[in-house]
Amino acid sequence: MTTTLIVATYNWEGALKVCLESIKRLNLLPDEVIIGDDGSRDDTRILIESYNKDFPVPLHHIYQEDKGFRLAEIRNKCVAKAKGEYIIQIDGDIFLHPDFISDHIRESRRGYFLKGGRVQLNKNYSQKIISDLDPSPVSFFSNGILAKRPNTLRFPLLADWLAPRYRKNKENVLGCNMSFYKKDFITVNGYDESFEGWGGEDLDLALRFSNAGVKKRYLKFCALAYHLWHHEASKEKSERNHALAHKHADNGIIEASIGISRHL
């Protein structure tokens, strides 16, 4: 199975460097990495070009003009260009456990998408990791953890048992640790690009997956990811976006009205 790892980024070169370093250290590499850039300064392009010189797999940069928070659109553009049969997506402000890709592949099933979690790190610890450029896995006993300490633990056999059972009926999803078959993503026409501003686009995708018969498997104690601290984005459109996602679900909507089809 061919895989594409998609990394969403916006104007944070320090975090993106840590993320890329963690990708280089993976025990199993994806077949390609695509960085989806939602309008960053030129520094991000320069950074990606510097990594391209010796990156272990093809590294692509897809850029769109900065017109506000348009994560749904940049992710659609990335999936449209992806060569992999299976898509794994993260954000550029997290770094990965060495078994991150192998865990996603092990837990993948036809007719399912995967939802993972993350460990939230505090400000001082995040700044040290960026300064030292050290994406080493974070210990359960680290003082630098802000939240989600159990997400530092990896137990593959327990993860296998929990995947179809844990939080089976919970709606929450995180696009920063998520994977799916490209074919299923195209079936629902990808992300709905009418979602602009922070929040709701991942929930909407998951609910439309469900309407299309694509079920969720939950990644607990595997596919570990570590989130670097930053100031929160504006959530002024979050309530509207979440209401729209539930409206789509209640109406049985499967395909996004403005989706990946415009980029294929």
VENMO-V286171 format. One record per residue. RES is the residue in one small letter. PHI is phi as a letter, one per 30 degrees, with the letter a starting at -180 (NA if undefined). OMEGA is omega in radians with two decimals (999 if undefined). NEAR is the number of other C-alpha atoms within 10 Angstrom. Layout:
BEGIN
res:RES phi:PHI omega:OMEGA near:NEAR
res:RES phi:PHI omega:OMEGA near:NEAR
END
This chain:
BEGIN
res:m phi:NA omega:3.11 near:8
res:t phi:d omega:-3.06 near:12
res:t phi:b omega:3.00 near:22
res:t phi:b omega:3.05 near:26
res:l phi:c omega:-3.14 near:24
res:i phi:c omega:-3.11 near:26
res:v phi:c omega:3.10 near:24
res:a phi:d omega:-3.10 near:22
res:t phi:b omega:3.04 near:23
res:y phi:a omega:2.94 near:20
res:n phi:h omega:3.02 near:16
res:w phi:b omega:-3.05 near:15
res:e phi:d omega:-3.12 near:21
res:g phi:e omega:3.12 near:17
res:a phi:d omega:-3.13 near:26
res:l phi:d omega:3.08 near:25
res:k phi:d omega:3.11 near:22
res:v phi:d omega:3.12 near:24
res:c phi:e omega:-3.12 near:26
res:l phi:d omega:3.09 near:22
res:e phi:d omega:3.12 near:19
res:s phi:d omega:3.10 near:21
res:i phi:d omega:3.13 near:25
res:k phi:d omega:-3.08 near:16
res:r phi:c omega:-3.13 near:16
res:l phi:d omega:3.08 near:16
res:n phi:d omega:3.03 near:13
res:l phi:b omega:-3.09 near:15
res:l phi:d omega:2.95 near:20
res:p phi:d omega:3.11 near:24
res:d phi:d omega:3.08 near:18
res:e phi:a omega:3.05 near:18
res:v phi:b omega:3.08 near:26
res:i phi:c omega:3.07 near:21
res:i phi:c omega:3.12 near:26
res:g phi:c omega:-2.97 near:27
res:d phi:c omega:-3.07 near:26
res:d phi:d omega:3.00 near:24
res:g phi:j omega:-3.11 near:20
res:s phi:d omega:3.01 near:18
res:r phi:d omega:-3.10 near:15
res:d phi:d omega:3.14 near:9
res:d phi:e omega:-3.14 near:12
res:t phi:d omega:3.10 near:21
res:r phi:e omega:-3.13 near:16
res:i phi:d omega:3.11 near:12
res:l phi:d omega:-3.12 near:14
res:i phi:d omega:3.11 near:19
res:e phi:d omega:3.12 near:15
res:s phi:d omega:3.11 near:11
res:y phi:d omega:-3.10 near:14
res:n phi:d omega:-3.06 near:15
res:k phi:d omega:-3.10 near:9
res:d phi:b omega:-3.14 near:11
res:f phi:d omega:-3.00 near:16
res:p phi:d omega:3.07 near:16
res:v phi:b omega:3.08 near:14
res:p phi:e omega:-3.10 near:13
res:l phi:b omega:-3.07 near:19
res:h phi:c omega:-3.14 near:18
res:h phi:b omega:3.08 near:17
res:i phi:c omega:-2.99 near:17
res:y phi:c omega:2.93 near:18
res:q phi:b omega:-3.09 near:14
res:e phi:d omega:3.13 near:12
res:d phi:d omega:3.07 near:13
res:k phi:b omega:-3.07 near:9
res:g phi:j omega:-3.06 near:11
res:f phi:d omega:-3.12 near:18
res:r phi:b omega:-3.09 near:21
res:l phi:d omega:-3.14 near:24
res:a phi:e omega:-3.10 near:25
res:e phi:d omega:-3.09 near:23
res:i phi:d omega:3.09 near:25
res:r phi:d omega:3.06 near:25
res:n phi:e omega:-3.14 near:25
res:k phi:d omega:3.14 near:22
res:c phi:d omega:3.14 near:28
res:v phi:d omega:3.12 near:26
res:a phi:e omega:-3.12 near:18
res:k phi:d omega:-3.05 near:14
res:a phi:d omega:3.09 near:21
res:k phi:c omega:-3.09 near:15
res:g phi:d omega:3.04 near:19
res:e phi:d omega:-3.07 near:13
res:y phi:b omega:-3.07 near:24
res:i phi:c omega:3.02 near:25
res:i phi:c omega:-3.08 near:27
res:q phi:b omega:3.11 near:23
res:i phi:b omega:3.00 near:23
res:d phi:c omega:-3.11 near:21
res:g phi:d omega:3.08 near:27
res:d phi:c omega:3.02 near:24
res:i phi:b omega:2.97 near:25
res:f phi:b omega:-2.81 near:29
res:l phi:c omega:2.93 near:28
res:h phi:d omega:-3.11 near:23
res:p phi:e omega:-3.13 near:22
res:d phi:c omega:-3.05 near:17
res:f phi:e omega:-3.10 near:22
res:i phi:d omega:-3.12 near:24
res:s phi:d omega:3.08 near:17
res:d phi:d omega:3.12 near:21
res:h phi:d omega:-3.12 near:25
res:i phi:d omega:-3.13 near:21
res:r phi:d omega:-3.08 near:11
res:e phi:d omega:-3.09 near:21
res:s phi:d omega:3.08 near:18
res:r phi:b omega:3.04 near:15
res:r phi:d omega:3.12 near:10
res:g phi:i omega:3.13 near:16
res:y phi:b omega:2.87 near:20
res:f phi:c omega:-3.08 near:25
res:l phi:c omega:3.08 near:25
res:k phi:c omega:3.11 near:23
res:g phi:c omega:3.14 near:24
res:g phi:c omega:3.14 near:24
res:r phi:a omega:3.00 near:24
res:v phi:c omega:3.13 near:23
res:q phi:c omega:-3.08 near:21
res:l phi:c omega:-3.12 near:24
res:n phi:d omega:-3.01 near:17
res:k phi:d omega:-3.07 near:15
res:n phi:d omega:-3.13 near:12
res:y phi:d omega:3.12 near:17
res:s phi:d omega:3.14 near:21
res:q phi:d omega:3.11 near:17
res:k phi:d omega:3.12 near:12
res:i phi:d omega:3.13 near:16
res:i phi:d omega:-3.13 near:18
res:s phi:d omega:-3.12 near:12
res:d phi:d omega:-3.04 near:10
res:l phi:h omega:-3.02 near:16
res:d phi:b omega:-3.13 near:15
res:p phi:d omega:3.12 near:22
res:s phi:d omega:3.09 near:16
res:p phi:e omega:-3.07 near:15
res:v phi:c omega:-3.13 near:21
res:s phi:d omega:3.04 near:14
res:f phi:e omega:-3.05 near:15
res:f phi:c omega:-3.12 near:9
res:s phi:d omega:3.06 near:12
res:n phi:d omega:-3.04 near:11
res:g phi:c omega:-3.08 near:18
res:i phi:c omega:3.11 near:24
res:l phi:d omega:-3.10 near:16
res:a phi:a omega:3.07 near:13
res:k phi:i omega:-3.12 near:14
res:r phi:e omega:3.14 near:18
res:p phi:e omega:-3.14 near:13
res:n phi:d omega:3.01 near:23
res:t phi:d omega:-3.00 near:25
res:l phi:c omega:3.14 near:16
res:r phi:b omega:3.09 near:17
res:f phi:b omega:-3.01 near:10
res:p phi:e omega:-3.10 near:17
res:l phi:d omega:3.08 near:10
res:l phi:d omega:3.11 near:12
res:a phi:d omega:3.13 near:20
res:d phi:d omega:-3.11 near:19
res:w phi:d omega:-3.06 near:11
res:l phi:d omega:-2.96 near:17
res:a phi:e omega:-3.14 near:22
res:p phi:d omega:-3.00 near:17
res:r phi:c omega:-2.98 near:13
res:y phi:d omega:3.13 near:14
res:r phi:h omega:-3.04 near:14
res:k phi:e omega:-3.07 near:13
res:n phi:c omega:3.10 near:8
res:k phi:d omega:-3.10 near:9
res:e phi:d omega:-2.92 near:11
res:n phi:e omega:3.07 near:11
res:v phi:b omega:3.11 near:22
res:l phi:b omega:3.12 near:20
res:g phi:d omega:-3.13 near:22
res:c phi:d omega:3.04 near:23
res:n phi:a omega:-2.97 near:23
res:m phi:a omega:3.08 near:21
res:s phi:b omega:-3.06 near:28
res:f phi:a omega:3.02 near:25
res:y phi:d omega:-3.14 near:21
res:k phi:e omega:-3.14 near:20
res:k phi:e omega:3.13 near:14
res:d phi:d omega:3.13 near:19
res:f phi:d omega:3.13 near:25
res:i phi:d omega:3.11 near:19
res:t phi:e omega:-3.13 near:16
res:v phi:c omega:-3.14 near:25
res:n phi:i omega:3.00 near:21
res:g phi:i omega:3.09 near:30
res:y phi:d omega:3.07 near:29
res:d phi:d omega:-3.05 near:23
res:e phi:d omega:3.00 near:19
res:s phi:d omega:3.05 near:16
res:f phi:d omega:3.06 near:25
res:e phi:b omega:-3.00 near:19
res:g phi:i omega:-3.01 near:20
res:w phi:d omega:2.90 near:20
res:g phi:j omega:2.96 near:22
res:g phi:j omega:-3.05 near:26
res:e phi:d omega:3.12 near:26
res:d phi:d omega:3.09 near:22
res:l phi:d omega:3.14 near:22
res:d phi:e omega:3.11 near:29
res:l phi:d omega:-3.11 near:26
res:a phi:d omega:-3.13 near:27
res:l phi:d omega:3.08 near:24
res:r phi:d omega:2.97 near:28
res:f phi:e omega:-3.12 near:26
res:s phi:d omega:3.10 near:20
res:n phi:d omega:-3.14 near:19
res:a phi:d omega:3.13 near:17
res:g phi:i omega:3.08 near:13
res:v phi:c omega:-3.02 near:20
res:k phi:c omega:-3.10 near:18
res:k phi:c omega:2.89 near:26
res:r phi:c omega:-3.01 near:23
res:y phi:c omega:-3.13 near:24
res:l phi:c omega:3.07 near:25
res:k phi:c omega:-3.11 near:26
res:f phi:i omega:2.98 near:22
res:c phi:a omega:-3.10 near:28
res:a phi:h omega:-3.04 near:30
res:l phi:d omega:3.13 near:27
res:a phi:b omega:-3.02 near:24
res:y phi:b omega:-3.02 near:25
res:h phi:c omega:3.11 near:24
res:l phi:d omega:-3.09 near:26
res:w phi:d omega:2.98 near:19
res:h phi:a omega:3.05 near:14
res:h phi:d omega:-3.12 near:6
res:e phi:d omega:3.06 near:7
res:a phi:d omega:3.08 near:10
res:s phi:d omega:-3.13 near:11
res:k phi:c omega:-3.04 near:12
res:e phi:d omega:-3.14 near:11
res:k phi:c omega:-3.05 near:14
res:s phi:d omega:-3.09 near:17
res:e phi:d omega:3.12 near:13
res:r phi:d omega:-3.10 near:14
res:n phi:d omega:-3.14 near:22
res:h phi:d omega:3.09 near:18
res:a phi:d omega:3.12 near:13
res:l phi:d omega:3.12 near:18
res:a phi:d omega:3.14 near:23
res:h phi:d omega:3.07 near:17
res:k phi:d omega:3.10 near:13
res:h phi:d omega:-3.13 near:19
res:a phi:d omega:-3.09 near:20
res:d phi:d omega:-3.13 near:12
res:n phi:d omega:3.10 near:9
res:g phi:i omega:-3.12 near:14
res:i phi:d omega:3.09 near:20
res:i phi:c omega:-3.05 near:21
res:e phi:c omega:3.04 near:22
res:a phi:d omega:-3.13 near:21
res:s phi:d omega:3.05 near:15
res:i phi:b omega:-2.98 near:15
res:g phi:b omega:-3.01 near:22
res:i phi:d omega:-3.08 near:27
res:s phi:e omega:-3.12 near:16
res:r phi:d omega:-3.13 near:10
res:h phi:c omega:-3.09 near:12
res:l phi:d omega:999 near:11
END
